[in-house]
Amino acid sequence: MEIQDLRAFVAVAEELHFGRAAERLHLAQPPVSRTIKALEKELGAELFHRTTRSVEVTAAGEALLGPARRILNELKHAAHDVRAAQSGKLGHVGIAFAGASTQILVGQLSRAARLKHPDLSLELSSQNFAQPAINRLLNDEADISIGRWDYVPAGIRTRTLINEQLVVAVPKTHTLAGADSVHMDQLSADYFVTLPPQPGSVLTDRLLRLSHAAGFDPLIAQVAPDTWTALSLVAAEVGIHLTISSVAENTHTDGFSFLPVADPFDEVLLRMAWRADSRNPALATVLALADEVL
């Protein structure tokens, strides 16, 4: 039983007329009649009662009609899905992202993808730090990475999403808590809460550069596993924490204040990264959507 056999059978069953079925199929009537006769012979059952005036579907034909329609419908959907996948409107895109502030952006991107491209599936992977996120990209475990890197490997393309301001989170009880900004030399006697010294960590790099430029080595009170824990430790007056403006913009400031750093510093860029040699058609769709949303 071939697909063209089912198409001919369904056309005759719906039209109840061989001539109209042939016109619908853009065929002459004799080939349609021969197809139905061959199908009946293959199945060993009469599918239509034929007279000179009418065509009726038999009980055997009724049994075939539902499955035949489903098969043809699935075939139509399959062809649609193939075209959609080729154009990047259907498929799977893995996104690895790092840092507390990126969660808001990923949420916005996911919502837009769901509304505009419902056949597009985003697999989200949250990393504590930026280097593991880009490692997933290099290992073909993700199509897109979002994070902050001073250097990216060869073969990786990037797009800047946010140019960040550095800020220092201080407890509400800190003497500088009400200030408009802070210079690093004002913090030389303070203890810092830092993130783990991961390879390529932008915030660790900026803390060391700024403190050394101000003439001191930072005193470390506690290493926190992530930004949210670091801010909780600041609120508990364990120490102060160097972070970025997007964290300040997306965090309730109960127990601490954010002070912009007044010293000059190397820019901190939140970037979207992807492989230049990616063969995933859906990647281009998500990148275009990110242009609109982010």
C-alpha positions in Angstrom: 0.0 0.0 0.0 1.5 3.3 -1.2 0.8 6.9 -0.2 -0.6 7.6 -3.6 -3.0 4.7 -3.2 -4.3 6.2 0.1 -4.7 9.6 -1.6 -6.8 8.1 -4.4 -8.9 6.1 -1.9 -9.6 9.1 0.3 -10.5 11.3 -2.7 -13.0 8.8 -4.0 -14.4 8.1 -0.5 -15.0 11.9 0.1 -16.2 12.7 -3.4 -18.2 9.5 -3.9 -17.5 10.0 -7.6 -14.5 8.7 -9.6 -14.5 11.6 -12.0 -14.5 14.3 -9.4 -11.9 12.4 -7.4 -9.7 12.3 -10.5 -10.1 16.1 -11.0 -9.2 16.7 -7.4 -6.0 14.6 -7.8 -5.2 16.2 -11.2 -5.4 12.8 -12.9 -7.4 11.1 -15.5 -10.2 8.9 -14.3 -8.8 5.5 -15.6 -5.6 5.6 -13.5 -7.7 6.4 -10.3 -10.0 3.4 -11.1 -7.0 1.1 -11.6 -5.4 2.3 -8.3 -8.6 1.5 -6.4 -9.0 -1.9 -8.0 -5.3 -2.7 -7.2 -5.8 -1.6 -3.6 -8.9 -3.8 -3.2 -7.0 -6.7 -4.6 -4.0 -6.1 -2.2 -6.3 -5.8 0.8 -8.6 -8.6 -0.3 -11.7 -6.5 0.3 -14.1 -4.4 -1.7 -13.8 -0.8 -0.7 -16.7 0.7 -2.7 -20.1 -0.4 -4.0 -20.2 0.9 -7.6 -23.2 1.3 -9.8 -23.7 3.3 -13.0 -25.3 6.0 -10.9 -23.6 6.0 -7.5 -20.5 5.1 -5.5 -20.8 4.1 -1.8 -18.1 3.3 0.8 -18.3 -0.3 2.1 -17.8 -1.4 5.7 -14.3 -2.4 4.8 -13.8 1.1 3.2 -15.0 2.8 6.3 -12.5 0.8 8.3 -9.7 2.1 6.1 -10.9 5.7 5.8 -10.0 6.9 9.3 -6.4 5.4 9.3 -5.9 6.7 5.8 -6.8 10.2 6.7 -4.6 10.1 9.8 -1.6 8.9 7.7 -2.1 11.6 5.1 -2.5 14.2 7.8 0.7 13.1 9.5 2.5 13.2 6.2 1.3 16.8 5.7 2.5 17.7 9.2 5.8 16.0 8.6 6.4 18.1 5.4 5.4 21.2 7.3 7.8 20.4 10.1 10.7 19.7 7.6 10.2 23.1 6.0 9.9 24.8 9.4 13.0 23.2 10.7 14.9 24.2 7.5 13.9 27.8 8.0 14.7 27.8 11.7 11.1 28.2 12.9 11.1 24.7 14.5 13.9 23.0 16.4 15.9 23.0 19.6 18.3 25.7 20.9 20.3 25.1 24.1 21.1 28.2 26.1 23.7 28.2 28.9 23.8 31.3 31.0 25.7 32.5 34.0 25.1 35.0 36.8 22.1 36.2 38.7 21.2 39.1 36.5 21.1 37.0 33.3 18.0 35.1 34.5 15.8 38.2 33.8 17.0 38.4 30.2 16.7 34.7 29.6 13.1 34.9 30.9 12.3 37.7 28.5 13.8 35.8 25.6 12.0 32.6 26.5 8.6 34.4 26.6 9.2 36.0 23.2 10.2 32.7 21.7 7.0 31.0 23.1 4.8 33.8 21.7 6.5 34.2 18.2 7.9 30.7 17.6 5.8 28.1 19.5 7.5 25.3 17.6 10.9 26.4 18.9 12.2 24.6 22.0 14.7 26.4 24.3 16.7 24.2 26.7 18.0 26.4 29.5 21.1 25.6 31.5 22.0 27.8 34.5 25.7 28.0 35.4 27.1 29.7 38.5 30.0 31.2 36.5 30.7 32.4 33.0 33.5 30.0 32.1 31.4 26.8 32.5 28.8 28.4 30.3 31.1 29.1 27.4 32.7 25.6 27.9 29.3 24.1 27.2 29.3 26.1 23.9 32.8 24.8 23.0 31.8 21.2 23.8 28.6 21.4 21.6 26.4 21.1 24.7 24.8 24.5 24.0 24.1 26.7 21.0 24.2 30.0 22.9 26.0 31.1 26.0 25.3 34.3 28.0 27.9 35.6 30.4 30.8 38.0 31.0 34.2 37.2 29.5 37.2 39.4 28.9 38.4 36.9 26.3 36.5 34.5 24.1 38.1 31.5 22.2 38.7 31.6 18.5 35.7 30.6 16.4 33.2 32.2 18.8 31.1 35.2 17.8 29.6 37.5 20.4 27.1 40.3 20.7 27.0 42.8 23.6 23.8 42.9 25.6 24.7 45.2 28.4 27.7 47.4 29.2 27.8 47.1 33.0 28.6 49.6 35.8 30.6 48.2 38.7 28.9 48.7 42.1 29.7 47.8 45.7 27.1 46.3 47.9 27.5 47.5 51.5 25.4 46.8 54.6 22.8 49.4 55.6 24.9 50.1 58.7 28.0 50.9 56.7 29.3 54.5 57.1 29.1 54.9 53.3 25.6 53.4 52.9 24.0 56.7 52.0 26.7 57.9 49.6 26.1 58.5 45.8 29.3 56.6 44.9 32.5 55.2 46.3 36.2 55.3 45.6 38.1 52.1 46.1 40.6 53.7 48.5 37.7 54.3 50.9 37.3 50.5 51.2 40.9 49.6 52.0 40.0 48.6 55.6 36.8 46.7 54.7 36.5 43.0 54.4 35.1 41.7 51.1 32.7 38.8 50.3 33.9 37.4 47.0 32.9 34.7 44.5 35.2 31.7 44.0 38.3 32.6 42.0 37.2 30.9 38.8 39.4 31.0 35.7 38.4 34.1 33.7 36.3 35.6 36.4 35.7 39.2 35.4 34.6 40.4 38.9 37.6 38.8 40.6 39.8 40.5 38.0 38.2 43.9 38.5 38.4 43.7 42.3 42.1 42.9 42.2 42.9 45.6 39.6 40.9 48.3 41.4 42.2 47.5 44.8 45.8 47.4 43.6 45.4 50.6 41.8 44.1 52.1 45.1 47.2 50.8 46.9 45.9 47.8 48.9 45.2 44.1 48.7 41.5 43.3 49.4 40.8 41.6 52.7 38.6 38.5 52.2 36.1 37.7 54.9 34.2 34.9 53.0 34.0 33.2 49.6 30.4 32.8 48.6 29.2 30.2 46.1 27.0 32.6 44.1 25.8 36.2 44.0 22.6 35.7 46.0 24.6 34.1 48.9 27.1 36.9 48.7 24.4 39.6 49.0 22.9 37.7 52.0 26.3 37.8 53.7 26.5 41.5 53.0 23.1 42.0 54.6 24.4 40.0 57.6 27.3 42.4 57.9 30.0 39.8 57.1 31.6 42.1 54.5 31.0 44.1 51.3 30.7 42.8 47.8 31.8 44.1 44.3 29.2 43.3 41.7 27.5 44.8 38.7 24.7 47.2 38.0 22.3 44.7 36.5 22.4 42.8 39.8 21.5 46.0 41.6 18.7 46.7 39.2 17.1 43.3 39.7 17.6 42.9 43.5 15.6 44.1 46.4 17.9 46.1 48.7 16.7 44.9 52.1 19.7 45.1 54.4 22.3 46.6 52.0 22.9 49.4 49.6 24.6 49.6 46.1 27.2 52.2 45.6 28.5 52.9 42.0 32.3 52.7 41.8 33.8 56.1 40.9 37.2 54.8 39.9 37.9 54.2 36.2 37.7 50.5 35.3 37.9 48.2 32.3 34.4 47.8 30.8 32.4 44.8 31.9 30.2 43.5 29.1 27.4 41.0 29.3 27.6 39.1 26.0 25.8 36.5 24.0 28.1 34.0 22.4 27.7 31.3 19.8 29.8 29.2 17.5 30.6 30.6 14.1 30.4 27.2 12.5 27.0 26.2 14.0 24.8 24.3 11.6 21.6 24.7 13.6 19.1 26.8 11.5 17.1 27.6 14.7 20.1 29.5 16.1 19.6 32.4 13.6 16.0 32.7 14.6 16.9 33.0 18.3 19.6 35.5 17.6 17.2 37.6 15.6 14.7 37.4 18.4 17.3 38.4 20.9 18.0 41.6 18.8 14.3 42.5 19.2 13.9 41.6 22.9 17.2 42.2 24.6 
